């Protein structure tokens, strides 16, 4: 029987999770955007909480997706998007609260 670490390594090497993300999340959006005459898209991933840094919250899956997109000839990077905001449920009566900021994958062709 193989160890859990070996099984995880086999799974990571297979690239199945990356292919699923590309097929079900990225491909339909890229296809629609290209048919609409657009040259780039932005796919929302998550938001940064206060005191988070972008380079610390990017997951290995997200890094692998960007690397695969680059292999396919796209210009891809993970970057911040928009202005900082206070989520609705965290705002006080004056609208103040912890600031969040969205980030995602910017893909161009």
C-alpha positions in Angstrom: 0.0 0.0 0.0 1.3 3.5 -0.9 1.5 6.2 1.8 -0.8 9.2 1.8 2.1 11.4 0.8 2.7 9.2 -2.3 -0.9 9.3 -3.2 -1.0 13.1 -2.9 2.1 13.3 -5.1 0.5 11.1 -7.8 -2.7 13.2 -7.7 -0.6 16.4 -8.0 1.4 15.0 -10.8 -1.7 13.9 -12.7 -2.9 17.5 -13.1 -6.5 16.4 -12.8 -7.6 19.3 -10.5 -6.0 21.9 -12.8 -7.6 20.4 -15.9 -11.0 20.4 -14.1 -10.6 24.1 -13.1 -9.6 25.0 -16.7 -12.4 23.0 -18.3 -15.2 24.1 -16.1 -14.3 27.5 -14.9 -11.9 29.2 -17.4 -12.8 27.7 -20.8 -16.4 28.8 -20.9 -15.6 32.4 -19.8 -12.6 32.7 -22.3 -14.8 31.3 -25.1 -17.6 33.7 -24.5 -15.2 36.7 -24.1 -13.3 35.9 -27.3 -16.5 35.5 -29.3 -17.6 38.9 -27.9 -14.5 40.6 -29.2 -12.7 40.9 -25.8 -9.0 40.5 -25.4 -8.8 39.7 -21.7 -11.0 38.5 -18.8 -10.8 38.5 -15.0 -11.9 35.5 -13.0 -12.7 36.3 -9.3 -11.0 33.9 -6.9 -11.5 35.4 -3.4 -10.9 38.5 -1.3 -8.1 39.5 0.9 -8.9 40.2 4.5 -7.2 42.9 6.6 -3.5 42.2 7.0 -3.5 39.5 4.3 -0.9 39.7 1.5 -1.6 38.4 -1.9 1.5 36.3 -2.1 0.5 34.4 1.1 -3.1 33.6 0.1 -2.5 32.2 -3.4 -3.1 28.4 -3.3 -1.0 25.8 -5.1 -4.0 25.1 -7.4 -4.2 28.7 -8.4 -0.4 28.9 -9.1 -0.7 25.7 -11.2 -3.6 27.1 -13.2 -1.7 30.2 -14.0 1.4 28.1 -15.0 -0.8 25.9 -17.3 -2.4 29.0 -18.9 1.1 30.4 -19.7 2.0 27.0 -21.2 -1.0 27.3 -23.5 0.1 30.8 -24.7 -2.1 33.0 -22.6 -0.9 36.0 -20.6 -2.0 35.1 -17.0 -1.3 36.5 -13.6 -3.0 36.7 -10.2 -3.6 40.3 -9.2 -5.8 42.6 -7.1 -9.0 43.9 -8.5 -11.0 47.0 -7.7 -11.0 49.2 -4.6 -11.0 48.1 -1.0 -14.5 47.7 0.5 -16.3 46.8 3.7 -18.4 43.6 3.3 -22.1 44.2 4.2 -22.2 41.9 7.2 -19.1 43.4 8.7 -20.1 47.1 8.4 -21.1 49.0 11.5 -23.9 51.7 11.5 -21.6 54.2 9.9 -20.5 51.8 7.2 -17.0 51.4 8.7 -15.4 48.0 9.3 -12.5 45.8 8.2 -11.5 46.5 4.6 -11.4 43.6 2.0 -10.1 43.6 -1.5 -10.9 41.1 -4.3 -8.3 39.2 -6.3 -8.4 36.9 -9.2 -6.7 35.6 -12.4 -6.2 38.1 -15.2 -6.1 36.3 -18.5 -5.2 37.9 -21.8 -4.7 36.6 -25.4 
